[in-house]
Every structure is written in C-alpha cells, then in structure tokens.
Amino acid sequence: MTAEGYAAVGPINWLAFNTESPKLSDVRVRQAIGYAVDRDFITKALHRGVSTPQRGPIIESSPFFDDTIEAYDVDLDKANALMAEAGFGDGMDLTIDYIPGPKEQQQSVAEYMKSQLKKIGIDVTVRAAPDFPTWAGRVAGQDFELSMDVVFNWGDPVIGVHRTYLATTSSRA
C-alpha cells in the first residue's frame, strides 16, 4: 500500500461534530477532543502509514493550505482543563457514528476514539449503521453527536471544500 497518488483528490477522513448538541456547542469541548486525539497514532497504526495527519479541511499538500492552523497536538492535561472549564469536569456521554465500509478507515478510528476520549472523561458509545443511507440520514437529520466522515478536496477547494461548509447545502437550509 502507498499514500502516493491521492494528492489530486485530497481525501480527508475526519471527525464531524454536531454543534447543535448541547454537549458539543461549547468550543472548549470540541477543542478538548482535538487535544485528546492522537492523529499520528491514527495515521501510523490504524491507517498503517498510508495516510498523513491533517490540520484542517484543506489537505496540507495543497497550495491553498493555511499553515497557521493550530495542530492540536496531544495534550491530555489541556484537554481535561478545557472539559472542566466547559462544565464537564465530571465527564459526559457521547455517541460516535461511522460510515459503513473499510474497517480501518472508519470503524477502527471510532473505536479508538472510545478508548482515547475516556482519558478526558468522555464515555463514548460507538453506533454502527447497517448501510450508507442510514448513516447519511442520521447526519443530514442532525441525529448524531460525533461522526466519522470522509470529504475530498479535489483539485480546487471551491469544488471539494467550499460545498461542505455552505449553509445552503445543509439540511436546515
């Protein structure tokens, strides 16, 4: 296996947050999760070295990437402090969904999140979907808290990234 040859499509396997959830509406909780997740472990161990850690929605090999984006390197002390500041020092429960498909790309990462987020007081339930339409319906209907997702940059961020963030493409438009 190789990571070569995918730069033109720029696939990003990412964790989506439902910011409408009262548990995830506070940016400090989302930041805490960012500081708790070891992206190097995911890319080296779970993805067997065929992916690279990314810091944002535009792949780092793109000429459009902004290298001032914070990396959120693993810092469990900072993550725990942010959870406490957000009022979740005693912990919380969250559910993570994932797209049915290649286990190493989605399911194994979701299961890793369960063990890793436990370190900052978050009890995670991993919820499988029987098929892609079920998963997509949950995400589109805001019936999720966390979800693994895959997006593609394609050759131009307007084609691959812009539409991901357009409010007019959301289910609430």
C-alpha positions as CSV (number, residue, x, y, z in Angstrom):
1,M,0.0,0.0,0.0
2,T,1.1,3.5,-0.7
3,A,-0.1,7.0,0.1
4,E,1.2,8.3,-3.3
5,G,-1.2,9.3,-6.0
6,Y,-4.1,10.7,-3.9
7,A,-3.0,14.4,-3.7
8,A,-5.3,15.4,-6.6
9,V,-8.4,14.2,-4.8
10,G,-7.2,15.1,-1.3
11,P,-9.3,12.7,0.8
12,I,-9.7,13.6,4.4
13,N,-11.1,11.2,7.0
14,W,-12.4,13.4,9.7
15,L,-14.5,13.7,12.9
16,A,-17.6,15.7,12.5
17,F,-19.3,17.5,15.4
18,N,-23.0,18.2,15.7
19,T,-22.6,21.7,17.2
20,E,-26.4,21.8,17.7
21,S,-25.9,19.3,20.5
22,P,-25.8,21.0,23.9
23,K,-22.8,18.8,24.8
24,L,-20.8,19.9,21.8
25,S,-22.0,23.5,21.4
26,D,-19.2,24.8,23.6
27,V,-16.0,25.2,21.6
28,R,-13.9,24.2,24.6
29,V,-15.4,20.6,24.5
30,R,-14.5,20.4,20.8
31,Q,-11.0,21.7,21.5
32,A,-10.6,19.2,24.3
33,I,-11.5,16.4,21.9
34,G,-8.9,17.8,19.5
35,Y,-6.2,17.7,22.2
36,A,-7.2,14.2,23.2
37,V,-6.9,12.6,19.8
38,D,-3.6,11.3,18.6
39,R,-3.6,11.9,14.9
40,D,-0.2,10.3,14.5
41,F,-1.4,7.1,16.1
42,I,-4.4,7.0,13.7
43,T,-2.4,7.6,10.6
44,K,0.6,5.3,11.6
45,A,-1.1,2.4,13.4
46,L,-4.8,2.4,12.3
47,H,-4.2,3.5,8.7
48,R,-0.9,1.6,8.5
49,G,1.1,4.6,7.3
50,V,-0.9,5.2,4.1
51,S,-2.4,8.5,5.4
52,T,-0.9,11.6,6.9
53,P,-2.3,13.8,9.7
54,Q,-4.1,16.9,8.6
55,R,-4.9,20.1,10.5
56,G,-7.9,21.4,8.6
57,P,-10.4,20.9,5.7
58,I,-7.7,21.6,3.0
59,I,-5.0,19.0,2.7
60,E,-1.6,20.1,3.8
61,S,-0.1,19.3,0.4
62,S,-2.4,21.8,-1.3
63,P,-1.1,25.2,-2.3
64,F,-4.3,26.6,-0.7
65,F,-3.5,25.1,2.8
66,D,-3.1,27.7,5.6
67,D,-0.1,26.6,7.7
68,T,-1.2,28.9,10.6
69,I,-3.9,26.4,11.6
70,E,-3.3,25.0,15.0
71,A,-2.2,21.4,15.1
72,Y,-3.9,20.3,18.3
73,D,-1.1,18.0,19.3
74,V,-2.0,15.5,22.1
75,D,-2.2,17.3,25.5
76,L,-4.4,15.4,27.9
77,D,-3.8,17.9,30.7
78,K,-5.0,20.8,28.5
79,A,-8.0,18.6,27.3
80,N,-9.1,17.9,30.8
81,A,-8.7,21.5,31.8
82,L,-10.9,22.6,28.9
83,M,-13.5,20.0,29.8
84,A,-13.6,21.3,33.4
85,E,-13.9,24.9,32.1
86,A,-16.8,23.9,29.9
87,G,-18.6,22.4,33.0
88,F,-17.9,18.8,32.1
89,G,-15.2,18.1,34.7
90,D,-17.3,15.1,35.9
91,G,-17.5,13.8,32.3
92,M,-20.1,13.2,29.7
93,D,-21.5,10.6,27.4
94,L,-21.3,10.9,23.6
95,T,-22.2,8.7,20.7
96,I,-20.0,8.4,17.6
97,D,-21.2,7.1,14.3
98,Y,-19.2,6.0,11.4
99,I,-19.7,5.3,7.7
100,P,-20.1,1.5,7.0
101,G,-17.2,0.4,4.8
102,P,-13.5,-0.2,5.2
103,K,-12.9,-1.0,8.9
104,E,-9.5,0.6,9.1
105,Q,-10.8,3.9,7.7
106,Q,-13.9,4.4,9.9
107,Q,-14.8,1.8,12.5
108,S,-11.3,1.3,13.9
109,V,-10.9,5.1,14.3
110,A,-14.3,5.3,16.0
111,E,-13.4,2.5,18.4
112,Y,-10.0,4.2,19.1
113,M,-12.0,7.4,20.0
114,K,-13.9,5.5,22.6
115,S,-10.7,4.5,24.4
116,Q,-8.9,7.8,23.9
117,L,-11.7,10.1,24.9
118,K,-12.2,8.0,28.1
119,K,-9.0,9.6,29.2
120,I,-10.7,13.0,29.4
121,G,-13.9,11.8,31.0
122,I,-16.0,11.2,27.9
123,D,-17.8,7.8,27.7
124,V,-18.3,7.1,24.0
125,T,-20.8,4.7,22.5
126,V,-19.9,3.6,19.0
127,R,-23.0,3.3,16.9
128,A,-22.9,1.4,13.6
129,A,-25.2,1.9,10.7
130,P,-26.4,-1.0,8.6
131,D,-25.8,0.9,5.4
132,F,-24.7,4.2,4.0
133,P,-28.2,5.7,3.6
134,T,-28.9,5.1,7.3
135,W,-25.6,6.9,8.3
136,A,-26.3,9.7,5.8
137,G,-29.8,10.1,7.1
138,R,-28.6,10.4,10.7
139,V,-26.1,13.1,9.7
140,A,-28.5,15.0,7.5
141,G,-31.2,14.8,10.1
142,Q,-28.9,16.0,12.9
143,D,-29.4,12.6,14.6
144,F,-25.8,12.3,15.7
145,E,-23.3,13.8,18.2
146,L,-19.9,12.8,16.6
147,S,-19.5,11.1,13.3
148,M,-16.6,9.8,11.2
149,D,-16.8,11.3,7.7
150,V,-14.8,11.5,4.5
151,V,-14.6,14.5,2.3
152,F,-12.4,15.2,-0.8
153,N,-10.6,18.4,-1.8
154,W,-10.5,17.5,-5.4
155,G,-8.2,19.9,-7.4
156,D,-9.8,23.1,-6.2
157,P,-11.1,23.8,-2.7
158,V,-14.2,25.5,-4.2
159,I,-15.2,22.2,-5.7
160,G,-14.3,19.9,-2.8
161,V,-14.3,22.0,0.4
162,H,-16.5,25.0,-0.2
163,R,-19.7,23.0,-0.6
164,T,-19.0,21.2,2.7
165,Y,-19.3,24.4,4.6
166,L,-22.1,26.2,2.6
167,A,-25.1,26.8,4.8
168,T,-27.3,26.4,1.7
169,T,-26.3,22.8,1.4
170,S,-27.3,21.9,4.9
171,S,-30.4,20.0,5.8
172,R,-31.7,23.2,7.6
173,A,-31.5,25.5,4.5
